[in-house]
Amino acid sequence: MAKQSLKKQTQAVHGGGVRSQFGETSEAIFLTQGFVYDSPEQAEERFIESKENEFIYSRYGNPTVRMFENRMALVEGLEDAFATASGMAGVNGALCSVLSAGDKVVSSRALFGSCLFILENVLPRFGVNVEFVDGTDNSQWESKVTPDTKAVFIETVSNPTLEVIDLNFVSKLAARNDAILIADNALASPQFLQAGINGADIVVYSATKHIDGQGRSLGGIVIGSNDYIRGPFEAYLKHTGGAISPFNAWIMLKGLETLELRTNRQADSALKICQELEGHENLSNVIYPHLPNHPQYAVAKGLMIKGGTVFAMDFDGNKDASFKFMNNLEIVRISNNFGDAKSLVTHPATTT
């Protein structure tokens, strides 16, 4: 890909773009289902082997989608990417494209509910052996990740408990055992942690969150080596149908342009709010990766440029107190999401 030497923030605005013959400043939206050919011979050639910027059907690939994929690969610092209809389509595809019956996958237990559902309920139905560990306990990783492990799955920062995985340790352990490390990096965002540069083989994002950044559209992205993305992952996704729409990919391109500005401001605000809330008489805990009282504070400081845009408050497990707090908020909106430009609050125990 071109412009590899540019900084991440510049890649987020300029990387991977291809202009049409009209020379537009904003990337074009190719709202088309399919593409036409000059001859049946050309159609046959493309179905045998499509070259870069040759397209046959938008479920397989699309010019607008490809620009988003190229840009995300540059931002993450890996070779290639494939966009999906949602973050969960990406997680499911990343797992299913590398696992077969009889394979073993080891995962951290603190996960988003839908990720946990796939690992606990879907993969075992197809003969995949799933083992869980406390992701913050390196000794548990060492006991479970063995030479018979095919893949390791983590959330770099868990959603919603904000546990931080020692990515450097787990990536080296996975590599020693020839296991594929799949990292869901949605909560950290590529602005604060480039999981691929820090050892993950495959990085997954819910682009719905920080990458869109304004609560408009669904999308996901899976990033990895060119051999993996254009090999097993593309084969799995294009036949199972989890493709992103060209319009949503264009929204993500626009969101990337302000990723640095939005997330830096949000992270600064999150840290200030947490510092104000610490020690509040009605809270048993305030959880944020860059607070010194966070159990993985040293790991988070070593991995993440800033502590992220999300923090958690614990009303000592009291649902009524949590709901009372939420009902008295005036500007912050109640929604089961994160990464929006608008401040949001959620009660994960009742909405996951």
Buried (B, 14 or more C-beta within 10 A) or exposed (E): BEEEEBEBBBBBBBBBBBEEEEEEEEBBBBEBEEBEBEEEEEBEBBEEEBEEEEBBBBBBBBBBBBBBBBBBBBBBBBBBBBBBBBBBBBBBBBBBBBBEEEBBBBBBBBBBEBBBEBBBEBBEEEEBBBBBBEBBEBEBBEEBBEEEBBBBBBBBBBBBBBBBBBBEBBBEBBBEBEBBBBBBBBBBBBBBBBBBEBBBBBBBBBBBBBBBBBBBBBBBBBBBBEEBBBBBBBEBBBEBEBBBBBEBBBBBBBBBBBBBEBBBEBBEEBBEBBEEBBEEEEBEEBBBBBBEEBEBBEBBBEBBBBBBBBBBBEBEEEEEBBBEBBEEEEEEBEBEBBBBBEBBBBBEEEEB
